Amino acid sequence: MPSTMTITGISSMATRGVLNELASAFEARSGQRVAIESTGGVAALKRIEEGEAFDIVVLASDAIERLVAAGRVAVDSRVRIARSGIAIAVASGAPHPSIDDEAAVREAVLAARSIGYSTGPSGVYLTRLFERWSIAERIASRIVQAPPGVAVGTLIARGEVELGFQQMSEMIGVAGIDVLGMLPSAIQTLTVFEGALCTSASALAREFLDFAVSPDADAMKVRHGMEPVR
C-alpha cells in the first residue's frame, strides 16, 4: 500500500507544467501523491536557502549548485530533468517579424515598442545579449521585466509587451499570443533544470526523481516544450 505522506516540492515556473504532469503520472502508477509548488525561481531558491522544508527542489542547474554549496540539498541526489531553450512571441494577430537569424532578431528588438523578458535564466541571458549587441542603452526605456512568477506571455496577451522572450515551456498554452519560434541556434542558450533532494526529504522522494528522469517521462517533457537530458 502507498504511503499517505505527500511528497512535497518547489520549483520555478519554467517547469510547472511538466512537473504537474509528472506528478499526476507518478500518482497514477504508484498511488503516491506529489505536490509541487511553482513560483519565481529567485523566490524558490531563497526559500530553500532559508531552510523551508520540502522533499524536492527543481531549479536551473546554477541554482541547484548554490543549494549544494549551502548544504541545503544532497549533492549525490542531483539529477538532470530537462532542458529548455528561449522562444519569441507576439500578441495573437500582430505582425510577425523575421527571426530567421541573429541580425533579424536584433532588428526585431530595435523595432519593437516594448520588449519583455523574465527575472529567470532567460532574462539574465537576454540582458547580456543586448549588451553584446551594443543596444542595451538604446532599448532600456522599452524593457518590461515580468514580475517573478508572471509569464512573459501573459504580459504580451495584455498588450503590455510587444515582443517577448522566455523559455518555450512557459510560452506553451498561453492564450492570446503567437509563438514565432525559438531563438536562432547561433544565439540560443539551453537552460538545464535539475532536481535534488532537500536535506529533510522523505525516503519516497527519491522514487519520484527516478521516475522524472526515466524514459517514461520523455514524452511529457516534449509536450511542455522541453527536451529530456541524460
MARRO-764615 format. One record per residue: residue number from 1; x, y, z negated of N, C-alpha, C in turn. Coordinates in Angstrom, 2 decimals. Each point is the difference from the previous one (the first is absolute). Example, Ala and Ser with C-alpha at 12.3 -4.5 7.8 and 13.67 -1.06 7.14 Angstrom:
2
  resi      n_X      n_Y      n_Z     ca_X     ca_Y     ca_Z      c_X      c_Y      c_Z
     1    13.19    -5.69    -7.80    -0.89     1.19     0.00     0.90     1.20     0.00
     2    -0.35     1.05     0.72     0.82     1.19    -0.06    -0.77     1.09    -0.73
# end
This chain:
230
  resi      n_X      n_Y      n_Z     ca_X     ca_Y     ca_Z      c_X      c_Y      c_Z
     1     0.84    -1.20     0.00    -0.84     1.20     0.00     0.87     1.25     0.00
     2    -0.36     1.04     0.82     0.79     1.22     0.01    -0.12     0.75    -1.32
     3     1.00     0.80    -0.28    -0.02     0.81    -1.21    -1.02     1.12     0.15
     4    -0.57     0.42    -1.13    -0.93     1.14     0.03     0.77     1.32    -0.06
     5     1.30    -0.06    -0.17     0.80     1.21    -0.04     0.14     0.59     1.40
     6    -0.17     1.30     0.13     0.16     0.67     1.28     1.45     0.41     0.21
     7     0.54    -0.31     1.18     1.33     0.48     0.38    -0.16     1.47     0.39
     8     0.74     0.88    -0.63    -0.13     1.42     0.27     1.21     0.51     0.78
     9    -0.23     1.05     0.79     1.10     0.57     0.76    -0.26     1.44     0.34
    10     1.04     0.66     0.47    -0.11     1.39     0.45     0.83     0.13     1.27
    11    -0.48     0.82     0.93     0.69     0.17     1.27    -0.21     1.42     0.52
    12     0.74     0.33     1.03    -0.25     1.25     0.73    -1.18    -0.21     0.94
    13    -0.51     1.10     0.55    -1.17    -0.08     0.88     0.31    -0.73     1.30
    14     1.25    -0.01     0.42     0.35    -0.60     1.29    -0.34    -1.48     0.07
    15     0.03    -0.68    -1.14    -0.27    -1.44    -0.01    -1.37    -0.34    -0.59
    16    -0.83     1.00    -0.21    -1.29    -0.25    -0.64    -0.84    -1.02     0.77
    17    -0.15     0.22     1.31    -0.86    -0.87     0.80     0.47    -1.44     0.01
    18     1.27    -0.19     0.27     0.50    -1.37     0.10    -0.01    -0.69    -1.36
    19     0.32     0.72    -1.07    -0.01    -0.63    -1.32    -1.42    -0.37    -0.43
    20    -0.98     0.82     0.35    -1.38    -0.35    -0.32    -0.41    -1.30     0.69
    21     0.40    -0.13     1.27    -0.35    -1.23     0.73     0.78    -1.20    -0.55
    22     1.27     0.21    -0.30     0.79    -1.08    -0.58    -0.57    -0.45    -1.34
    23    -0.43     0.96    -0.82    -0.58    -0.34    -1.30    -1.28    -0.82     0.16
    24    -0.83     0.40     0.96    -1.26    -0.75     0.23     0.29    -1.41     0.49
    25     0.98    -0.11     0.92     0.33    -1.32     0.54     0.60    -0.89    -1.08
    26     0.84     0.58    -0.85     0.62    -0.78    -1.08    -1.06    -0.47    -0.99
    27    -0.94     0.86    -0.31    -1.07    -0.38    -0.93    -0.85    -1.12     0.59
    28    -0.28     0.09     1.33    -0.83    -1.01     0.65     0.65    -1.38    -0.04
    29     1.33    -0.03     0.11     0.68    -1.31     0.02     0.39    -0.50    -1.38
    30     0.18     0.92    -0.96     0.50    -0.42    -1.31    -1.00     0.19    -1.13
    31    -0.99     0.87     0.24    -0.93     0.34    -1.07     0.56     1.02    -0.97
    32     1.22     0.47     0.27     0.68     0.94    -0.89    -0.23     1.44     0.48
    33    -0.54     0.84    -0.85    -0.29     1.38     0.39     1.27     0.85    -0.02
    34     0.12     0.88     1.00     1.10     0.96     0.09    -0.59     1.39     0.17
    35     0.40     0.95    -0.81    -0.48     1.39     0.08     1.19     0.92     0.20
    36     0.08     0.58     1.19     1.10     0.91     0.33    -0.53     1.42     0.06
    37     0.57     0.89    -0.78    -0.34     1.42     0.06     0.93     0.69     0.99
    38    -0.56     0.71     0.96     0.81     0.71     0.98    -0.11     1.50    -0.23
    39     1.13     0.65    -0.03     0.05     1.44    -0.25     1.19     0.58     0.74
    40     0.27     1.27    -0.17     1.18     0.58     0.63     1.25    -0.70    -0.46
    41     0.93    -0.24     0.93     1.21    -0.75    -0.33     0.83     0.64    -1.10
    42     0.11     1.32     0.02     0.78     0.70    -1.03    -0.64    -0.21    -1.37
    43    -1.32     0.09    -0.04    -0.72    -0.19    -1.27     0.13    -1.43    -0.50
    44    -0.09    -0.96     0.92     0.13    -1.41    -0.38     1.38    -0.28    -0.58
    45     1.01     0.53     0.65     1.37    -0.19    -0.49     0.16     0.58    -1.40
    46    -0.53     1.19    -0.21     0.13     0.66    -1.30    -0.69    -0.79    -1.09
    47    -1.16    -0.54     0.30    -0.75    -0.74    -1.01     0.75    -1.26    -0.45
    48     0.64    -0.67     0.95     0.78    -1.18    -0.36     1.25     0.42    -0.77
    49     0.65     1.07     0.45     1.20     0.48    -0.70    -0.31     0.38    -1.45
    50    -1.22     0.50    -0.22    -0.39     0.42    -1.34    -0.53    -1.15    -0.85
    51    -0.01    -1.21     0.57    -0.32    -1.17    -0.80    -1.42    -0.50     0.05
    52    -0.83     0.55     0.92    -1.37    -0.51     0.10     0.05    -1.48     0.42
    53    -0.85    -0.81    -0.59     0.07    -1.45     0.19    -0.81    -0.48     1.20
    54     0.69    -0.65     0.93    -0.60    -0.71     1.12     0.78    -1.30     0.18
    55    -0.59    -0.92     0.74     0.72    -1.23     0.34     0.89     0.20     1.23
    56    -0.54     0.72     0.98     0.65     0.12     1.30     0.06     1.47     0.41
    57     1.06     0.37     0.68     0.08     1.31     0.64     0.42    -0.20     1.45
    58    -0.64     0.74     0.90     0.34    -0.05     1.44     0.24     1.43     0.46
    59     1.23     0.30     0.37     0.39     1.33     0.43     1.08    -0.10     1.07
    60     0.37     1.12     0.58     1.11     0.03     0.95     1.26    -0.52    -0.69
    61     0.89    -0.59     0.79     1.16    -0.68    -0.56     0.88     0.91    -0.86
    62     0.12     1.28     0.36     0.84     0.88    -0.80    -0.60     0.26    -1.38
    63    -1.34     0.02    -0.08    -0.67     0.17    -1.29     0.18    -1.25    -0.86
    64    -0.09    -1.16     0.62     0.23    -1.25    -0.76     1.43    -0.03    -0.52
    65     0.93     0.49     0.78     1.40     0.06    -0.43     0.13     0.85    -1.26
    66    -0.73     1.11    -0.04     0.02     0.86    -1.19    -0.53    -0.73    -1.21
    67    -1.06    -0.79     0.21    -0.59    -0.72    -1.13     0.91    -1.12    -0.49
    68     0.74    -0.61     0.91     1.00    -0.99    -0.40     1.05     0.66    -0.87
    69     0.51     1.16     0.46     1.04     0.71    -0.75    -0.48     0.43    -1.38
    70    -1.31     0.29    -0.10    -0.57     0.43    -1.28    -0.39    -1.18    -0.89
    71     0.15    -1.22     0.51    -0.36    -1.17    -0.79    -1.48    -0.24    -0.13
    72    -0.80     0.58     0.93    -1.45    -0.13    -0.08    -0.54    -1.19     0.78
    73     0.79    -0.55     0.94    -0.42    -1.18     0.73     1.14    -1.01    -0.02
    74    -0.36    -1.26     0.22     1.00    -1.08     0.00     0.71    -0.02     1.35
    75     1.31     0.19    -0.01     0.75     0.11     1.24    -0.14    -1.24     0.86
    76    -0.10    -1.18    -0.61    -0.08    -1.23     0.78    -1.41    -0.30     0.50
    77    -0.93     0.92    -0.26    -1.38    -0.21     0.44    -0.33     0.78     1.27
    78     0.92     0.82     0.47    -0.27     0.87     1.16    -0.26    -0.82     1.26
    79    -1.07     0.35     0.71    -0.30    -0.63     1.30    -0.39     1.09     0.98
    80     0.33    -0.21     1.25    -0.37     0.94     1.06    -1.36    -0.42     0.56
    81    -1.00     0.83    -0.22    -1.37    -0.37     0.38    -0.31     0.39     1.44
    82     0.31     1.22     0.40    -0.34     0.44     1.35     0.78     1.27     0.32
    83     0.00     0.35     1.28     0.59     1.27     0.40    -0.96     0.72     0.92
    84     0.15     1.31     0.06    -0.94     0.81     0.76     0.70     1.19     0.63
    85    -0.38     0.29     1.23     0.53     1.17     0.69    -0.96     1.17    -0.08
    86     0.44     1.14     0.52    -0.78     1.24    -0.06    -0.81     0.17     1.28
    87    -1.28     0.29    -0.18    -0.91     0.25     1.11    -0.34     1.49     0.07
    88    -0.55     0.40     1.13    -0.37     1.39     0.24    -1.48     0.04     0.37
    89    -0.73     0.97    -0.53    -1.44     0.07     0.27    -0.47     1.44     0.15
    90    -1.14     0.13     0.68    -0.71     1.28     0.14    -1.47    -0.27    -0.30
    91    -0.79     1.04    -0.05    -1.43    -0.16    -0.24    -0.66    -0.68     1.19
    92    -1.04    -0.77    -0.28    -0.73    -0.66     1.08    -0.49     1.01     1.02
    93     0.26    -0.27     1.26    -0.44     0.89     1.07     0.94     1.14     0.31
    94     1.02     0.23    -0.83     0.97     1.07     0.25     0.93    -0.41     1.13
    95     0.64     0.98     0.67     0.97    -0.34     1.04     1.11    -0.89    -0.57
    96     0.49    -0.91     0.84     1.05    -0.93    -0.40     1.34     0.46     0.58
    97     0.85     0.60    -0.81     1.31     0.38     0.52     0.85    -1.24     0.29
    98     0.94     0.15     0.89     0.91    -1.11     0.30     0.90    -0.26    -1.22
    99     0.20    -1.27    -0.27     0.96    -0.40    -1.04     0.94    -1.07     0.57
   100     0.23     0.09     1.31     0.74    -1.05     0.70     1.45    -0.13    -0.44
   101     0.60     1.12    -0.37     1.41    -0.05    -0.41     0.27     1.08    -1.03
   102     1.23     0.08    -0.47     0.35     0.94    -1.06    -0.31     1.44     0.40
   103     0.36     0.37     1.22    -0.23     1.38     0.46    -1.49     0.33     0.01
   104    -0.82    -0.96     0.41    -1.45     0.24     0.06    -0.58     0.19    -1.40
   105     0.46    -0.79    -0.96    -0.50     0.15    -1.37     0.43     1.35    -0.56
   106     1.21     0.40     0.27     0.48     1.31    -0.48    -0.86     1.12     0.57
   107    -0.33    -0.09     1.28    -0.84     1.03     0.62    -1.41    -0.01    -0.58
   108    -0.52    -1.20    -0.28    -1.34    -0.10    -0.59    -0.03     0.65    -1.38
   109     1.07    -0.20    -0.77     0.09     0.61    -1.33     0.06     1.52     0.12
   110     0.81     0.50     0.92     0.13     1.44     0.17    -1.30     0.64     0.47
   111    -0.81    -0.75     0.76    -1.24     0.55     0.56    -1.16    -0.09    -0.99
   112     0.10    -0.85    -1.00    -1.12    -0.22    -0.92    -0.23     1.19    -0.93
   113    -1.25     0.32    -0.24    -0.34     1.08    -0.93     0.28    -0.39    -1.44
   114    -0.09    -1.30    -0.29     0.31    -0.51    -1.34     0.51    -1.42     0.12
   115     0.95    -0.34    -0.87     0.66    -1.30     0.04    -0.11    -0.61    -1.39
   116    -0.50    -1.22    -0.08    -0.19    -0.64    -1.30     0.85    -1.23    -0.20
   117     0.49    -0.15    -1.22     0.67    -1.24    -0.38    -0.15    -0.18    -1.50
   118     0.47    -1.14    -0.51    -0.26    -0.36    -1.39     1.16     0.33    -0.91
   119    -0.20    -0.29    -1.28     1.08     0.15    -0.98     0.84    -1.27    -0.09
   120    -0.39    -1.04     0.76     0.69    -1.28    -0.06     1.20    -0.08     0.92
   121     0.51    -1.22     0.25     1.20    -0.17     0.82    -0.10     0.60     1.39
   122    -1.19    -0.09     0.62    -0.13     0.56     1.35     0.15     1.52    -0.03
   123    -0.53     0.65    -1.03     0.13     1.45    -0.11     1.43     0.44    -0.22
   124     0.72    -0.74    -0.83     1.42     0.29    -0.24     0.78    -0.12     1.31
   125    -0.29    -1.05     0.75     0.69    -0.21     1.27    -0.29     1.13     0.98
   126    -1.27     0.40     0.12    -0.37     1.05     0.95     0.64     1.34    -0.36
   127     0.09     0.29    -1.29     0.68     1.23    -0.42     1.43     0.03     0.54
   128     0.69    -1.11    -0.12     1.37    -0.09     0.49     0.06     0.06     1.53
   129    -0.98    -0.62     0.64    -0.04     0.03     1.47    -0.18     1.42     0.51
   130    -0.92     0.75    -0.61    -0.23     1.38     0.43     1.23     0.86    -0.24
   131     0.72    -0.29    -1.07     1.25     0.72    -0.25     1.05    -0.34     1.06
   132     0.06    -1.27     0.37     0.96    -0.41     1.03    -0.33     0.64     1.34
   133    -1.28     0.19     0.26    -0.43     0.65     1.23     0.18     1.53    -0.04
   134     0.40     0.52    -1.16     0.17     1.45    -0.20    -1.30     0.77     0.19
   135    -1.11    -0.59    -0.42    -1.30     0.69     0.11    -0.68     0.16    -1.35
   136     0.64    -0.45    -1.08    -0.66     0.00    -1.31    -0.48     1.39    -0.40
   137     0.82     1.00     0.19    -0.40     1.36    -0.39    -1.10     0.53     0.89
   138     0.04    -0.32     1.29    -1.01     0.49     0.94    -1.39    -0.52    -0.32
   139    -0.08    -1.23    -0.50    -1.31    -0.60    -0.24    -0.39    -0.04    -1.48
   140     0.83     0.55    -0.86    -0.23    -0.11    -1.44    -1.39     0.48    -0.41
   141    -0.47     1.08     0.59    -1.30     0.56    -0.40    -1.17    -0.85     0.50
   142     0.28    -0.95     0.89    -1.06    -0.85     0.57    -0.03    -1.39    -0.61
   143     0.91    -0.29    -0.91     0.06    -1.31    -0.62    -1.08    -0.13    -1.07
   144    -0.75    -1.10     0.05    -1.00    -0.33    -1.00     0.40    -1.36    -0.58
   145     0.41     0.00    -1.25     0.37    -1.26    -0.63    -1.19    -0.57    -0.76
   146    -0.38    -1.22     0.35    -1.16    -0.61    -0.65     0.27    -0.21    -1.48
   147    -0.95     0.31    -0.87     0.18    -0.27    -1.42     0.22    -1.48    -0.24
   148     0.71    -0.38    -1.05     0.22    -1.42    -0.29    -1.31    -0.77    -0.04
   149    -0.03    -1.13     0.69    -1.20    -0.83     0.01    -1.02     0.38     1.05
   150     0.23     1.09     0.75    -0.92     0.43     1.06     0.62    -0.32     1.35
   151    -0.73    -0.70     0.84     0.52    -0.37     1.32     0.08     1.22     0.91
   152     1.07     0.07     0.77     0.14     1.08     0.98    -1.17    -0.04     0.99
   153    -0.43    -1.22     0.34    -1.13    -0.13     0.93    -1.25     0.68    -0.50
   154    -0.21     0.00    -1.31    -1.16     0.69    -0.58     0.07     1.49     0.26
   155     1.20     0.58    -0.13     0.18     1.43     0.27    -0.21     0.31     1.48
   156     0.43    -0.92     0.87    -0.23     0.18     1.44    -1.50     0.01     0.29
   157    -0.71    -0.98    -0.56    -1.44    -0.11     0.25    -0.76     1.23    -0.51
   158     0.50     0.62    -1.07    -0.65     1.20    -0.56     0.33     1.27     0.80
   159     0.94    -0.10     0.92     0.42     1.17     0.76     1.07     0.83    -0.67
   160     0.59    -0.53    -1.08     1.04     0.73    -0.71     1.38    -0.21     0.60
   161     0.13    -1.02     0.82     1.28    -0.32     0.65    -0.28    -0.33     1.45
   162     0.79     0.57     0.91    -0.19    -0.28     1.42     0.78    -1.24     0.44
   163     1.25    -0.10    -0.46     0.87    -1.12     0.38     0.54    -0.63    -1.27
   164    -0.29    -1.28    -0.21     0.37    -0.63    -1.26     0.89    -1.22     0.18
   165     0.86    -0.21    -0.98     0.94    -1.13    -0.01    -0.15    -0.75    -1.32
   166    -0.08    -1.32     0.08     0.00    -0.82    -1.21     0.19    -1.46     0.39
   167     0.25    -0.84    -1.01     0.10    -1.43     0.27    -1.24    -0.47     0.76
   168     0.22    -0.86     1.00    -1.14    -0.52     0.76    -1.02    -0.67    -0.92
   169     0.48    -0.66    -1.05    -0.91    -0.68    -0.92    -0.99     0.95    -0.67
   170     0.37     1.29    -0.08    -0.89     0.98    -0.61    -0.86     0.73     1.02
   171     0.32    -0.15     1.29    -0.81     0.59     1.07    -1.15    -0.92     0.41
   172     0.25    -1.31    -0.08    -1.01    -0.97     0.45    -1.28     0.14    -0.82
   173    -1.12     0.06     0.72    -1.29     0.01    -0.66    -0.49     1.36    -0.47
   174     0.78     1.06     0.22    -0.45     1.33    -0.40    -0.94     0.55     1.07
   175    -1.22     0.32    -0.39    -0.98     0.52     0.94     0.34     1.42     0.41
   176    -0.29     0.34     1.24     0.15     1.37     0.46     1.38     0.35     0.55
   177     0.84    -1.01     0.25     1.32     0.28     0.57     0.27    -0.93     1.18
   178     0.88     0.45     0.88     0.53    -0.83     1.08     1.48    -0.23    -0.28
   179     0.39    -1.24    -0.14     1.41    -0.33    -0.18     0.66    -0.04     1.37
   180     0.97     0.89     0.21     0.66     0.10     1.29     0.98    -1.16     0.22
   181     0.56    -0.52    -1.07     0.98    -1.07     0.10     1.08     0.21    -1.04
   182     1.06    -0.77     0.17     1.12     0.06    -0.93     1.02     1.03     0.46
   183     0.82     0.47    -0.93     1.14     0.81     0.39     0.84    -0.80     1.00
   184     0.57     0.65     1.00     0.87    -0.73     0.93     1.14    -0.69    -0.73
   185     0.47    -1.09     0.56     1.00    -0.82    -0.69     1.26     0.77    -0.35
   186     0.37     0.99     0.82     1.23     0.76    -0.25    -0.06     0.79    -1.31
   187    -1.21     0.32    -0.45    -0.14     0.79    -1.23    -0.90    -0.70    -1.02
   188    -0.30    -1.26     0.23    -0.84    -0.74    -0.94     0.81    -0.43    -1.21
   189    -0.66    -0.13    -1.11     0.62    -0.57    -1.20    -0.99    -0.97    -0.61
   190     0.50    -1.11    -0.49    -0.85    -1.01    -0.61     0.23     0.00    -1.50
   191    -1.07     0.17    -0.75     0.07    -0.07    -1.45    -0.32    -1.42    -0.44
   192     0.89    -0.59    -0.79    -0.23    -1.34    -0.54    -0.65     0.14    -1.37
   193    -1.12    -0.68    -0.18    -0.71     0.01    -1.28     0.29    -1.32    -0.71
   194     0.45     0.13    -1.23     0.37    -1.17    -0.79    -0.94    -0.17    -1.18
   195    -0.11    -1.23    -0.44    -0.72    -0.30    -1.22     0.97    -0.51    -1.05
   196    -0.32     0.21    -1.25     0.84    -0.49    -1.09    -0.87    -0.22    -1.23
   197     0.50    -0.84    -0.88    -0.68    -0.25    -1.26     0.48     0.99    -1.05
   198    -0.95     0.62    -0.66     0.35     0.87    -1.11     0.45    -0.86    -1.19
   199     0.67     0.64    -0.91     0.55    -0.75    -1.14    -1.08    -0.61    -0.88
   200    -1.23     0.52     0.12    -1.11    -0.54    -0.81    -0.88    -0.96     0.81
   201     0.49    -0.47     1.14    -0.82    -0.80     0.91    -0.44    -1.32    -0.61
   202    -1.21    -0.41     0.39    -0.49    -1.32    -0.39     0.64    -1.06     0.89
   203    -0.02    -1.22    -0.45     0.61    -1.09     0.77    -0.70    -0.21     1.34
   204    -1.27     0.35     0.07    -0.76    -0.20     1.24     0.35     1.00     1.09
   205     0.56     1.12    -0.37     0.27     1.07     0.97     0.98    -0.45     1.08
   206     0.96    -0.85    -0.35     0.95    -0.52     0.97    -0.70    -0.74     1.13
   207    -1.09    -0.70    -0.33    -0.74    -0.75     1.02    -0.60     0.94     1.04
   208    -0.48     1.15    -0.46    -0.56     0.95     0.96     1.09     0.56     0.91
   209     1.15     0.35    -0.56     1.10     0.50     0.84     0.44    -1.06     1.00
   210     0.05    -1.25    -0.42     0.38    -1.07     0.92    -0.99    -0.08     1.16
   211    -1.29     0.13    -0.31    -1.02    -0.01     1.05     0.16     1.20     0.92
   212     0.29     1.16    -0.56     0.10     1.24     0.78     1.12    -0.04     1.03
   213     1.01    -0.83    -0.22     1.11    -0.09     0.95    -0.03    -1.29     0.81
   214    -1.05    -0.78    -0.14    -0.12    -1.26     0.74    -0.51     0.26     1.41
   215     0.23    -0.94     0.92    -0.54     0.14     1.36    -1.51     0.17     0.03
   216    -0.71    -0.53    -1.00    -1.46     0.13    -0.05    -0.45     1.46    -0.10
   217     0.91     0.87    -0.43    -0.36     1.41    -0.18     0.34     0.86     1.22
   218     0.69    -0.57     0.99     0.50     0.80     1.12    -1.11     0.71     0.78
   219    -1.06    -0.73     0.32    -1.07     0.59     0.81    -0.68     1.16    -0.72
   220    -0.10    -0.08    -1.31    -0.61     1.09    -0.77     0.84     1.26     0.11
   221     1.30    -0.15    -0.05     0.90     1.16     0.11    -0.15     0.67     1.36
   222    -0.06    -0.80     1.06    -0.15     0.55     1.34    -1.32     0.75     0.13
   223    -1.05    -0.53    -0.58    -1.31     0.67     0.07     0.03     1.38    -0.63
   224     0.90     0.20    -0.94     0.08     1.28    -0.70     1.17     0.85     0.49
   225     0.46    -0.27     1.22     1.01     0.85     0.61     1.40    -0.18    -0.54
   226     0.26    -1.16    -0.60     1.30    -0.26    -0.58     0.61    -1.25     0.65
   227     1.30    -0.20    -0.23     0.70    -1.15     0.56     0.50    -0.87    -1.16
   228    -0.11    -1.32     0.15     0.61    -0.88    -1.01     1.52     0.14     0.02
   229     0.64    -0.19    -1.13     1.46    -0.04    -0.06     0.40    -1.22    -0.81
   230     1.09    -0.58     0.38     0.50    -1.19    -0.70     1.32     0.33    -0.68
# end
